[in-house]
Amino acid sequence: MNPITVLICDEFSIIRNGLQTFLEASQGIKVVGVSDSAMSALMLIRQHRPDVVISGLKYRGMSGVELIRRVVAEKDASGAGARCIAFSMDWDDDAISEVLRAGVDGVLIGDSKREEVEYAVRTVAAGGTALCSEVAGRLIDWFRSRDLHPGTDESPAISTLTAREREVLSLVGQGMAIEEVAEELSIRVSTIRTHLHRLRNKLCLRDRAQLVSYAYRSGLVKQSA
C-alpha cells in the first residue's frame, strides 16, 4: 500500500519541524516536502501531488487561507487532489469561519499531540473531516447559541433532495469518510461519489466542508444524532 503523502507549510521552523517529526514517526505516512511560504508551497504541491497539505495561516505575501482556497480550486471535477488541514497556535471564531469557507478538511491547534495529528492526516486522506476538540466545541456552542431546530435554516433547494441524498448528507455532516458512508448504507463507493456530486450541484456548494456546514445548518445532523 502506498504511503499517505503530506506537505507541511508554516512560516515558523519550530512548527514545521515539530509536525514533520510527528508524521515521520507514523507508519504509512511520508512527508514529501516542507515550506515556509505559500508561493513555494504551491510549487511543491504541483511537483509532488501530496495527498494532504498541512498549512499555517500567516505568511508573507499570501495568507494560509488563500493558499487553501487555491489548493481546493485545483481539485478536478471528481474532487481528486490535495486535501487541506489548517494549523494554528490560536483559533478565534473569525479564523475558524474563514478556513471552513475556504474549503479546509481538517483543523488542528498548536498543542495537538502526535496521535491527534496522525489521526487528522489519516482521516482527511481517507475523505473524512477532522476537527480538533477545541474547534469542534466552539462550533457546537455556536450552533446551540443559535437555538437551531431541524429545518429552521433550510434553503428551498433542500426540498429537492431525495431521501437517500439526505441520508448521505447527514452522514457526511457527521464526519464520515466516503468509504464509511458506503458501508453504513450498504451501497458502492462510486454511488456515494455520485450522490455527493449531485448534492453539490443541487445545493450550489463547492466542496465537502461546505456540505458539512450545510448539514449542520439544515438540522440534518441533529435529526440523525
Helices and strands as residue ranges (DSSP letters): E 4-9, H 13-24, E 29-35, H 38-48, E 52-55, H 64-73, E 83-88, H 93-102, E 106-109, H 114-125, E 130-131, H 133-145, G 156-160, H 163-173, H 178-185, H 189-203, H 208-218, H 220-224
